[in-house]
Amino acid sequence: MNKDGYVLGLWDGHDAGAALVRGGQVVFAINEERLSRRKLDIGFPRLSIQAALAFGGLAAGDIGPIAFSTSDFAKTLTRCFPSLREEYYLLRRRKKYPGPLNRFKKMTKYRITEWPSSPLTRMASRAVIRRELQRAGFQAPDIRLVDHHAAHAAAAGFSAGFRDCLVLTVDGIGDALSGSIWSFHEGRLNPIDTLPGKASFGIFFEHVTNLMNMRELEDEGKVMALANFAYPVPDKDNPMLAFFAIDGTRIRAKYSSTRMYHELARILWRFPPEQFAYMAQRTLEVKVVELVRNALRQSGLRNLAYAGGVASNVKVNMLLRELPELDGLFVFPHMGDGGLAVGAAMWANYEAHGIHAYKVENVYWGPSYTEAEIRKALGQFPELSLAPCADVVDKAAELLARDEIIMWFQGRTEFGPRSLGCRSILARPDSMDVKDALNLKLKRRVWYQPFCPTMLHEDALLCLEGYQGPPNPFMTCAYRTRREKRRHLAGVINVDGSCRPQILAESGDDPYTRLLKKFKARTGLGVLLNTSFNLHGEPIVCTPADALRTFAQTEVNHMVMEGLLVSKHAAATPLSPAQAKTA
């Protein structure tokens, strides 16, 4: 086998991971949390690198360039002193109580993240990464340092499939910037402008999340969901809208990042939480849309490729998609920092081999497992057994139609924050009883956070306002549902009638698409509730053992694992929603 051309990307910050690319293909990508079982793990991705090499049948010497991202002062400091990042991880995830200096440390953190990269920080970051790679078996690694926002831009621009487009990155902060604007034309990414770290939409929303006693970098989606339950505040009465001013593609902030936190705290004192969330969400919507409209107008481009943590806000993305100035929107599926390993690898591949286009039809980029491996893992769980089944897809459709909840383990692990039909928990989309059972017994999520649907393209045409295609299989954008279809989607829509769908083409012949078709044959609608295969606070499952352990801890009776149906001995009859709620 010719092993030339492999490029390894890695990210050793929040949601660490590794990616392997070759030519115009992402060969493998995974985040460290899936293997370490520490949600949103932080630090050098040793397990991810090992998994990437094992998947490709590669040795360290078979790898060409190795790319990593971000060398600002704050990131370099945590590389040199790993105890700092571990303490922040434990505090952020509520695994450690804050000490008396916590507030001072938090404010200091925000200030030093605005200090840019320098020759000294780049040299120190390279030295740490080189040392870690040598420990992992790379004797003389060819290390490439990629700017934080260049990595985000490469992931979005090279994957979007547009001949030319505007490329936008917006997040908290990285390499002292909160975002960047590029044009992609004739295979080249050309910088247009940068967004200063002192005027960060991401840090603004992070502050909001933290002030609402939620976990920053993790619970921003809860803020977005809660905003839907507020009595709307008119824009003229929303003090947060004055926090940012947009002038063309430039952003100015009224306050420093630390002063902004205190001003937001003053606003929260005056308003109930749901209105506070509404005003923050509205501010993000107004300002990001204004920035994008200005950039489209100035560039003359009509397609947008988008990445960065702020791109996870699907309600903002819905407004962008609806802009009359925009013909096409692509949001990189792993838009946050967890996608930087892929972006860094793509940028290094671009520089080393001129590759600038990747056909991203799915993000099934992690490991897969054989039936023999599943059977071996099953031996560790005597309370579970294989149920006789000639066609597991057909059986799963039958159980779902009968109001059962199904755990679904198929193929390669998805890359990114969403379960997209390989590591999923599935249920009917129209049952509030099933939705409540999922929330109370399995996911243990806040009551206002909705579940999401997977739907076939032809059903999306019937259920979603303004949807014409092409299918979006990545759950990166919200859509408004048609009023007359909402009773059929009761378990997968928000209170405002919107949803975040995964939309699949009917032409697919994979097990998941076939399941939707068979479910439609029984119920008349090719839509399923699809949520991530994990318990509250845990990463999405990766291995058969992860899946079986999670399954054994729940009150769900059946799980499909490749071509096998795994059941519990005590499950003589399916667990009904009423039983699930009272068990």
C-alpha positions, 0 to 999 in steps of 0.5 A: 500500500502506498502510504504517501500523502497522509497529513495528520491534524491535531487539536489539544485544547477544548474538545481535543482530537485528531484527524487524518486526511489524504488527497481530497478525503478525510480518512479518519477523525475523532475527538478524544472524549469518545475514547477517554470517556471524559466529556469535551476532554482537553489536552494532547489527544494521544488516544485519538492519534493512536486510533487514527494510525490504527484505522489507517494501518499506519506507523508514525513514520508513514505520516507526512506533515503534522498540523496543530493550531493556535499559539497565542499566549493563553494557549501556550501557557496551558500547554507549558503548564497542563495543570492550569487547563485541567483546573479550568476543565474541572471548574467549567464542568462543575467537577471542582468547587471554585476557590476564593480567587476564582473570579479574579482568575476568570477575569484574568483568563479573558484578558490574556486570551486577547494577547496574540501569538508571538515568536516566543509563544510559537517556539514554545508551542512547537516545542511542547507539541514536538515533545508530545509527538516524540512520546507518541512515537514520532521520531522527527515530526514535520510540524506545521503551525496553523492559525486558529481561524485559518483552520476553521476557514479551511474546514468550512471553505474546502468542504462546502462544495461551492466553486466560490463563496464567502467564508466566515469564522466566528467563535469566542477567541483564538490567536487573539481574534474572535473571527475572520472573513475570507473569499474562496475563489479558484481553489484559494482562500484569500483573507478579507478581514478579521474580527478582533478578540475584544469584540467577541460574539462568542465571549458575549454569549459565553458570559450569558451562559455562565451568568445563568449558572450554566457551563460555558462552551457547553450549554449555549444551546440551552440559552438559545432554547430557553429564549423561545419561552420569553415574552419578547423584548422590543429591540428598542428596549434591549440594552444588549444590542448596544454592546456591539456596532457593525461598520461594514465588516468591522465590529466594535464593542462598547465594553471590554470582555471583563466589563461586558460580564459585569454589565450583563450581570446588571441586566440579569438582575433586572430581567427574568432568566428567559428574557435575559436569554431572549435578549442575548439570542436576539443580539446575536441574531441581529449582529451576525446577520448584519455582519454577513449581509455587509460582507456579502454586499462588499464581496459580491459573493452569494454563497457562505461557508461558516465555522466557529463556535458561534456557528452552532447557533442554529437559530442564527443559521436559519436567519442566514439561510433565509437571506435573499442575498444568499444562494447557499449556506454550508456550516461545517458539521463540527463547527466549534474548536473540536473541528480544528484538527480537521481544519488544521490537517486540511490547511496543511494538506493545502499547503503541502499538496494543493488540495482544496476540495473535499466531498463531505457527504457524511461525517462517519469518520470514526472507528467501526466494529465487527459483529465478532467484536460486538459478540465478544463485548456482549459476553461481559453483560450476562443480563443482555442477550441476542434476540432472534431476528431475520431483519433488524431494520424491519424489526426496529421499524416495527418496535418504533411504530409501537412506541418503543425507544430503540438504541441504534449502533451502526457503522463508523462513529460520527465526528462532531457534536451530533448523533447522525444515525450511527450512535443514536437513540430513536423514537417516534416523532409525534409522541409527547409521552415518549419525549417525556420518557426520554427526557426524564429517564434517559437524557435528564435534560432541562425541560425546555430543550427540544429533541431533533428529528431525522427526516427523509427529503420528501417528508422535509418538503411537506413538513418544513417551510421554505425547504426545497433542498438539497438535503442537509444531513448534518443538523446545522440549521433550524427550520420553521415547520408547517403548522398543519404538520406540527401534531405529527412532529410534537416530540421534535419541535420547539415551542415556536414551531421550529426544529433542527432536522437531519435531512436524508436523501431517499436514494440512500441504501444505508441501514438508517435511511432504510429504517426511515423508509420502513417506518414511513411504510408503517406510519405514513411519515418518514421522520424519527426522533433522533438524539445522541446515544449517551446518558446525561453528562457523558460523551456519545458512545463509541465502542460496543462496550460503551453502547452495551454499558449505557444500554444496561443502565437504562429502561430501554428494552432493545438495541440494534447493533449492526445486524444484531438485535440485543435485548434484555432478559426481563423484557418480555413485552415492550416498555410502553411510555406510561411504564417508562414514566412510572418505572 
